[in-house]
Amino acid sequence: MKDGVSVCITAYNTQDYIKECLDSIVSQTWFKTHKNWEIIVGIDGCEKTLKYIKTIMNRYKNLRVLMMDSNKGTYITSNTIMSVAKYENIFRFDSDDIMCSNLVQTVMEKKDDCCLVRYRFKNFGTGEKGKRGKCATAHGTIYIRKSIFIKYGGFRPWPCGADTEIHSRLSKVEKTKDISDILMKRRIHSDSLTMSNDTGMKSELRKKYKNFINEMKSKNITKKDATIEIVTNTYKEIVSQPSHPIIEIKKTQKQKNIEQNIETIEKEELKNPIIIEQNTEPEPEITKDNIEEIEMQNTEPEPEIVNPVEDTPIEQEKILTVEDKYKKIMKLRNEIRKGIVIKTSDEKGKPIFLRVRKK
């Protein structure tokens, strides 16, 4: 679907941050005026994050949660969830970062016909970089069209750096765009890929991938050269369970008094039951002389059912409040006195309908 938006976020060991991330996503101004959007969380085999997500997922509209069968890294997880996204417009985001409320709105208005759009971020969090509040162009959180993403094979299955690589690769063969708006906050913490010793900016692995990217930038590549085979993971979709909180109802004094009245009425009915009998009076014969008189008699509304009716469907009784039950009992007693049709039961307890009169 071309008009909708899919926000795809990956999560691993981010149970301390993901709620703040999700809150920032559902607060997007674009979502307030559009219904065609979804959020997909891809959990990269982390049981701690899954356990926490299960406790909050009922709070969020249009949320899907996919648990990867094994831990294979953020970019393979991204390939997996972006491949099953419902909409053409994909925003790839990280679960420890925060969206500014106008991120989606701004990108949708400025993307034009570009297939990939990058925007700027501001650092926050712990550590020297977080305190400085540095601003720069985001690489890992991007806008991309799903059809283009699938066509060129998505992210390379690297543990880090694949976000920079996909931009370098696609910018050679498709139209991309960088905008100057600061649209997100990037959290700096010790568990992030850019701060880790193995995958950080000064790691040997980063240097290796950086050399690969620079070499590719120096070459003229075709669309065929830019196309790779997409690598995905297997997963299970987590279905939210509806919550049924137990609500303790405190009775007012009025309700307690009504309940006592009902008990008194029921006891009286057992001691002095109202006798009802089937109306067996024969129907008058219709002739030319009495037809006018009978028609006048029948101007009053007839009861719905008169005399026993076999196989009459009985409506399922609704759950009554204390006040409704009291009103029903009092109405029943009045109807019996007036000879109106009521529902009762025979000796076997089978419901029947009778026209009754009090003796």
N, C-alpha and C positions, 0 to 999 in steps of 0.2 A: 504494500500500500504506500503510495508516494507521498501522501499528505501528512502521515502520522510521524511520531517521534518515538524511538526506542532508546532509552538510556541503559547502557550496559556497563555494569561495574563488577570488577573482580575483587575477591576478598580472601585473604589468608591472614589469620591471627590479628584481625582488626575488630574484634568484639568490643574493644574500648572506644572505637571511633565511628563505627558504621551507622549508628543511630543518628548522629549529628549529620552525617553525609546524606542519609535518606530523608531526613527532615528538610535539608536544603533543596533536595530534588523535588519533593512534592510541593514545595513553596514557590516553584517557578511561575512567573507571571503568564507565560505562554500556556501553561496547563489550566489556568483559570478560565480561559476563553476557548479552549479546545478539549475535546473528549478523546481524541484518537492518539493516545500515548500509553506507554508501558515502561516499567522498570524491570530489568532482569539482573539478578544478583547471581554471579557464578562463584561458588565457594570452592577453592582449590584444595579439596580433600582435608579441610581443617575442621575437626570435630568440635573444637571450642567455639569457633565462629558459628557453626551450624546450630549448636545448642542455644546460643544467644539469639540468633535470628528467629528461631522457632518461638521465642517468647515475645517477639515484637512484630512479627510479620502481619498479624491481623490488623495492625494499626494503619497499614498503608494500602492505598487504592492501586489497582493495576500492577501489583507486584508479583513477579515470578521468581522462584528460588531454585537454582539448579546446583546439586551437589556432585562435584566431579568424583569419579570412582577412585582416582589416585591423584597425588600431587605432582603436577607436571609444569608448573610455572604460570605466571600471570598471562603470558601471551598465547599459550595454547588454550588456556581458559577463555581468554578474550575471543579467540577464533571460534570456540565452541558456542558461546552464548550469542555472539554476533551473527553466526550462521543461522540461528533459529529465531532471530529477531523478527517481529511481525511487520515493522515499518521500514521504509527506505531510508529515512533520516536517522542515522545512528550517532549518538553521543557516547563515546567511550570514556569512562571515568574511573577513578580509583576510590576505594571505599574509605580511605583515611583522609580524603580531601573534602572541601566544602564548596558548593556552587554559590555564586552570587545569584540573587533572585532573577536577574535579567539575562542570565547566560543563554538559555535556549532562545528566548525572544530575540536577542541581539544577533545571534548567529543565523537564525532563520531569516532575519531581515537583510543581512549583509552577505550571505553566502553566494548570491547570484547563481551562476551556473557552474560553480566550482564543486569538485567532487570531494575535496578535503580542505578543511578550514582549521587553522590554529589561532589561538588567542593568548592573552597574557595572564599571568598569575602573580600573586603576592605571597611570599613565604610567611608562615607563622608557626609557632610551636617552640620546642625546646632546642637548645644548641645555638651556636653562634649564628648560623644562617637564618634560623627562625627568628632570632631577636632582631636581626638587621632589617627584616621585612623586605628582602630583595625582590625585585620584579623582573620577570623575564618571559619569553615565549614558551608556552607549554608544549611538550612533546608527547607525553603519555596520555593526556586527556585531549581528545580531538573530536571534531565532527567529520563524518565520512559517509558517503552514500553506500548503502549495502550492496547494490549491484556492482559497483566498482571494487569494493572490498573483496567480494567473492570472486569476481573475474580475475583478479591478480593474485589470489591465493592468501590474502590476509597477512598477518604478522609472521615473520620467520619464527621458528620454534626455539628462540634463544631465551636464556634465563634473564637477560637484561639487554637494553639498547635497541630492541626491535621496533620501538615506536619512532625513533629517529630514522631508522633504516627504511620504514615503509613510506615516510614522507619523502626521503631522498629518491626512492625508487619511483613513486608515482608522479613526483614533480617533473620527471624526465619525459613522461608520456601522457599525462593528463593535466588539467587545469587545477591548480591549488591556490590557496590564499592565506595570508597571515593578516590578522586585524590587530589594531593597537589597543583595543579595549581590555581592561583588567576584569576578568569575568569569573575568577575562582581564587580560592585560597589554598595553597599547597602546604600541607602539614609536614614539618620537619621533626622526625623522631628517629630513635636509634634502630627501629625494626624496618625502616623503609629500604627499598632496593638501592637508592642512591647513597645511603649512609652505611650500608653493610661493607664489611671488609672484602667479601667475595665478589660483590656486584657493584660496589661504590664507584664513584667517578674516577678514583685513582687506582682501581684494581687492574690487574693484568688482563682480565677478561674484557673489561671495557676498552682497554687499549687495542686489543685484538679486533673487536667489532668496529671501533672507530677507524682503524686502518682499512678495513673492508669497505666501509661506507665512503671514505675519502677516495678510494680507488674507483668505486662505482661512479662517483660524481665526476671523475675526470674522463669518463667514457661516454660515447654516444650509444644509448641502448634503444632497442625497439620495444614495442608492446609485448612481443613474444619473449624478449629477454627479461622484461619486468614481471613476467608471469611465473609464479612458483606453485607448487602443490600445497594446498592448505592442509595443516595438521591440526586435528581436533582431539578431544578426549571423550570418553563415554561418561554418562552422568545419570543421575536419578532426579526427577523433579519432585520437590517437596511440596506437599499440599497442606495448606493451613487448616487447622482444626477449629471449627467455631467454638467460641467460649460460651459457657453457660454458668454465669456467676450465681451463687446461691444468695438470694436476697431475703433478709430477715424482715418480715412485715410486723410492725408494732400495731396492736389493736387499740383503737380509741375506746373511750368509755361508751360512746354511742354504739359502736359495733358489739361490745360486750353485752349491752342491754338488749340489743336485737337478737343476739344468739340465745340469751336466756328466754326471751319471748317465744322464739321458735321451739325451744325444748318444751316449754309449757303447752304450746298449741299441740305439739305432737303427742304429748302425754294425754291431753284431753281427747284427742281423736281416738286413741287406743281404748280409753274408758267408755266414751260415748260416740261410737262411729256413726257417721251420717249414712243413712240407708238410701241406697239408690236402686232404682229398678228400671228395667227396659220399658220404653214406651211402646205398648202393644195396641194402642187405640187404632182402629181401622181408619184408613184414609177415606174422606167423604167421596161419594160418587159424583162425578161431574155431569151436570145436565144443563139444558138451555136455561132452566129457571134459576139455577144457583151459580152459574159460571161467573156472573159479575161479583157476587158476594165472595166467592173463593179468590178471585183475582185481587179483590181489596184486602182480603186477609193476608195474601202473599206479598203485599207491598213492603212489609218489613223484611229486612235482610235475612235470608235463610242461613242457618248454621252450615258450616262447611261440610260436615258429615252427620247424618242422622241415622240412628239405630246401628246395630253392629254391622261392621263392614269387614269382610274377610280379606286377608292379605293386604291390609292398608299399610303402605310404607311409613315407618316411624322415623322422623328426623332425629339425628344424633343430638342428644341433649348437650347444650352449651354449658361450660363451667360458669356457675353463677357466683357473684359476690354475695356477701352476707345480706346486704340490703336487697339485692334482686331476689334471693331466696325467700326472704320475708314477704316481699311484695307478691311473689308468685303464690305463696300459701294463702294470703289474704284474698287475692283475686279468685282463687279456686273456691274458697268458701262462699264468696258472693255469687259465683256462677252456679254453684249447687243450689243455693237458696232460690235463685231466679229461674231454675229449670233450663239453663243453657247447656249445650253439648259440651262434655268434657272428656278427657282421656282417662280411662281407668284400666283395671285388669281383671281377668276372670280368675277362677279358683286355681288354675295352673300358673298364674302369673303372666299370661299372655296379654299384651296391650290390646284393648278394644275401645271403641268409641260409642258412647251412649247419650241419648237424650234423657236427662234425669229430672226427677222432682223429689222434693223432700217430703217425707211422711210426717 
